[in-house]
Amino acid sequence: MSKEQIIPWYRKLSVKILIVLLVMFVGVMVSHHLLILGTFKSQMKNLKSVIEKKISNSGNEIVKNLEDIGEMFLALNTQKVFYELLSYLNSNDTSKKIKTSEELIKFLTTDDGVRNILSAKFLDHGYCTSSVYEKGKLFLAYHPKTSLQEKNLFDVIKNLSEEAKKKQNIERFAAHWSMRQSGCIEYEQTGTFMPENIPEGWKKKIAYQHWGNFNGVEFVVEMSTYVREFSAQIEKVLEKQRELKNKFDSEIRKTRKSFVEFFVWISVIFLMGILIFYLYFRKLIIIPIKKIVVALKRFAREEFNDPMDLNKKDEFQIIEDNSNQMVKRLSQTLLTLEKLNQELESKVEERTSELKFSNDELEKSRQKSEKLLMNVLPESIATRLMENPETVIADDYAQVTVLFTDFKGFTPMSETVPPEKLVRELSDIFAEFDKFAGDGKMEKIKTIGDAYMAAGGLPIKNSTHPIDAVKLGLKMIAYIGKRASESGKMPLQIRIGIHSGPVIAGVIGKSKFSYDLWGDTVNIASRMESSGTPGKVTMSEGTYKLIKEHFNCKDRGNVEVKGKGKMKIYEVVE
């Protein structure tokens, strides 16, 4: 640095700006202490006192009566009663010997210990009931209305009027009973089930059912409460919350007023400071910067003959000197760069053409890979895998329907058929099966030899998968029957088995992907196929219950199923 470029410390911009900021800071602090601090402290003290008093009086009650945990609390109470009853049955010398539903119903109806457990209430008017399930019948073993005890609830609800069935939400109850499904149900209670001690007009209810079994006998415990009584408890809590909120709002308004006054004074002080600072800063900084901008615009237009002139004795002098020197060097450099630029442009064009060709090839490869992956895996699964190749895909499904097909006598037949014809036949058949599955919301899982496996209700869940599976099976049978009558086609006969239940579905493999299912549901579906009749759709009792309203079916009775013992199976009758 030359001698004339050394700037005294008191002329440096940093020192001048620091002095201005210190003066503004001192003014703000003095105003704060004199104008607002005392009032602010007083208001905050009052607000804190009110909040602490109100929270101490009502905080615990609010926590215990929160509306958003009501259903969960009802479920937990039901489960508590259920496991108390189950523990009692396991420990009682008489109940330990129970082996049949009749014995369990009699014990639940007459035993005092059971009565003590099931007398638990949710609030004042809620109550517990218990029922025993046997072969499509549900016998009420305990109820405050004793006239209903030992009756089959399915018979009771049949005799209800249509209006009563709708109010009681009978379809939901019947579905829970048939599937032995635990969960909450909301309904309006009618006179058939209404105990005598319930106040007039209390009809809206919410109930939670918890299913289980004892010594192989399935039974359910239900706890219910009246919405009116539950709402009254909630309303008390909400009223206290409203009172507390109103008091808080009042105190907050007082504090807000103090803050407004504080910020008005602070704003005035800062505005005055900013005005003073701007006037000084304009002369010190803004005007020189404007001159710099004007000069830089000239330089940008390559007008290098008119140098920068700031007429300052501080750091701007250094900027001026260095800028003028840089401009001189820049004018010389530009001439050199112009020549180099022409050479680079020709090279860039050449390289751009090469890169475009490479990018086009990469895009074609990517699209081809994605298409192959979509053909191997379901679309939603493939998308997840492409977004995160390292993810492990394993999903639980509570209810799906699995379909298996197989051709009768295919292995001996294949020994007499040329390999090319055999493969072509299977390829044509499975291609048609793939089309049927795609049209009917079913997902092809895989083929194993001459066997074909598909599933409904995954990977996108739906409620129609049992019906979709039966429709797919009927299409397959019709297609194979029509194909067998054509000249030159193999005379194939197809067996189809279906079962509904839970599975785990996921992707295995790293270089060769496979979307597969695991669980007993898959095994039972396979057993239905092997136990079936050629040209028929054979299904388990579980699937039959889900589709019986939509298809005519024949009961084939109990059939010995490998690995499962005797199972009741059904066939679709066209």
Helices and strands as residue ranges (DSSP letters): G 3-5, G 9-11, H 13-35, H 37-64, G 67-69, H 70-91, G 95-97, H 101-110, H 112-118, E 127-134, E 137-142, G 146-148, H 153-158, H 162-168, H 170-179, E 183-188, E 204-214, E 217-226, H 227-281, I 282-286, H 287-300, H 315-376, H 379-387, E 394-407, H 410-414, H 419-439, E 442-448, E 451-456, H 465-484, E 494-508, E 514-518, H 520-530, E 537-540, H 541-547, E 553-561, E 565-572
